[in-house]
């Protein structure tokens, strides 16, 4: 799989540090099942974080040990006690990177949130969002943000929109093109509130993507704005 678009380094660092929302975390984990580049980056960030934490622990322990030794020496002078053994700092365990199967099957992080009996993209109970556009919202995993699958028919575009917050889109099948570039299976569009775009499914194959947001979309046309409260996007 030739992946050209990845989550930003900041997003991957936040994932490694556990500070992403669960919706974003799910999308990154799903992307990493097919992207060794991002698995390696996350592993590197986890190693760096573990080393930094271990170094901090050692410094704190060293300072504590010095204070402890000085206090003991002062007591030795008066009471002829011996200095206690200094405790070694604990080791920081580094988490393992996620691995998984190709996009031809449902990746494990995504499959775990789908209804019982859904074993493929064809089994998903899609709901019509607009002509040529269907979606399926995954079961809630937290109060902040949403995560949904979207299916776009060939040649159909999503209404022009921006974002009130962070939006990430992972292409699972097909491709689309927008103001940023062309995205194919495995690619991730990692967007903030500075970006407006209008994705268009640009091949004869339907486009299926996983979309995670932490705030509602910001549509630039009247009709999508009016319909937005009904669909929760």
N, C-alpha and C positions, 0 to 999 in steps of 0.2 A: 504494500500500500504506500503510495507516494504522497505523504502528508507535507503540505507546504505552509499551513497556517496553524500556529500553536497558541495556547494560552500565554499571556505575558509572563515574564520572569517574576513580576510582583505577585501575580495570581498563583504561580507555582510555589513561591515562597510562603504565601499565606496558607496554601493547602498543606505544605509540609509542617507549618507551625500550628495547624488546626484552627485558624482564625477565619476560614471561609464559612459562609452560610451553608447549611446542609444541601440546599438546592444547587449551589455552585460546586460544592464538594462532590456531589453525585455526578455532575457533568464532567468534571476533571477526571474523576476515577474511571468513568466510562471511556473517555478519550485515551487514558493511559493503557487500557487493555489492548489497544492497537498501535500505541506510539512508544517505542523504546527510547526515543529521544527525550520525551518528557519524563518517562520513568527514571532515566539516568539523572536528569536534572533534579527531580524531586529527591532521589536518593542522595545526591550531592548536598542539597540544602539540608536534609535531615542529618547528614553526617556533620556538616558545619555547625548546625544548631546544637547537636549533641556534644561536639568538641568544645564549643563556646560555653555550654552549661557546665560541662565537666571542669573546664578551666576556672569558671566562676566558683564552683563548689570547692575546688582545691585552694583557691585564694582565700575564700571565706574560712575554710578549715585551717589553713596555715595561720591566718590572723587569730582565729580562736585558739589554736594550739599554742601560739606564742604567748597570748594572754594567760592561758591555762598554766603553761610552764613557769612563767614569771610569778604567778600567784602561788604555785607550789613551792618555788624556790624561797619565796618570802616565808611561807609556812615552815619550810625545812629549817630555816635559820632559827626559828623559834621552837619548833617541835621536833626537829630532826626526822621529819617524814621523807619518804622517797617520792620521786616524780612518777606519776602514773603514765602508762603507755599511751601514746598518741594514737587515736583511731584513724584508720585510712579512709579517705573520702570514697563515697559510693560511686559505682560505675553507672553511666547513663546508657540505657539501651536505645539503640536506633531502630526505628520502625522499618519493616520491610516494604519495598515498593510493590505496587499492585501489578499483577500480570493477568492475562486472560486470553480469550479467543479472538478470532478475527470478526470484523463487522458483519460477516455473512450470517453469523448466529447472534442472538441477543446477548450482549455483554452482561456478565454477572451483576454488576452494580445496578444496571437498568432493569434486568429481569426480576430482581428481588422486589421491585416496587410495582410490578404489573399484577393484574388480577390472576387468580388461580385459573389455570387452563389456557392462559396466553403464552404460547411457546414460540411464536414468530410474529413478524410485523403484520402478516395477513390476519392473525387472530385478534388484533387489537380492535376494540369496539369504537371505531372512529365516530365523531360527531361533526356535522357540517357547521363550519364557521362562516363561510361565504362561498359563492360559486367557485368551484375548483380548489377550495381550501378546507381541509378537515383537521381536527385536533383531538387530542386525548390528554386530559390533565391527570397526572400521576397522583396517587393518594398523598394526602398532606403529610409532610415530614417535619414541618415546623410552621410557626405562625408567620414568619417573615419570608416573603418571596414565594414564587411558584415555579414549578417545573412541569413541562408538558411536551408531548410529541406533536409535531405538525406535519401534515402531508399536503404537498402542493402539486397540483396537476401540471403537466408540461405546458410551458408558455404563460403560466399564470404568475402574477406578482402579488406580493404582500403590500398593502397600502404604505405609502411613504410615512415614515415615523422616526422619532428620536426616542430617547430614554430618560426617565426621571432618575435613573440610577444605573446599576451595573447589569448588563445583559450578556449572556454567553450562549452561543449557538454551536452545536456539534452536528455536522452532517453525517448521517447514518447511511443514506442511500441517495443516488442521483447527484445533482449539483445545482447551484444557483450562482448568479452574478449580480453584483451591486456596485455602488460607488467605490467600494474598497478593493474589490477584485473578484476572482472566481474561486468558489469554495466547492470542494468535492468530498467524497466519503472519507471520514477521518479528520478533516479540517475543523478548526475551531475559530469562530469569530468572537473575539474578546473585546467588548465595546463598553464605553462609558457614556456619560450624558453629553459629551461634546459631538457625538456622531449622529447624523441623520442618514437614513438609507432606505432603499426600496428593492429588496431581493426579488429576483425573477428566476423561476425554474427554467433553465436554458437548454435542456435537451429533451428528447422524446421520452425520457424516463421520468417517472414521478420523483419528486424530491421529498425525502423524509428526514426531519431533523429533530434534535432534542434541544429545547430552549429553556434556560434558567434565568429568572429575573429576580431582583430584590425590590423592585418598585414597578408600578404600572408603566406601560408604553406611553409615548407622547405622540399621538397621531396628528398629522398636519392637514388632514381633510375632514370635512364636517361629518359625513356619514359614519366613518369608523369611530369618531368621537362619540356619536350618539349611541352606537351599538356597543361600545366598550363596556359599560356597566353590566350588560347582559351576559357577556362572555368572560369577564374577569381577567382581561389581558392588559 
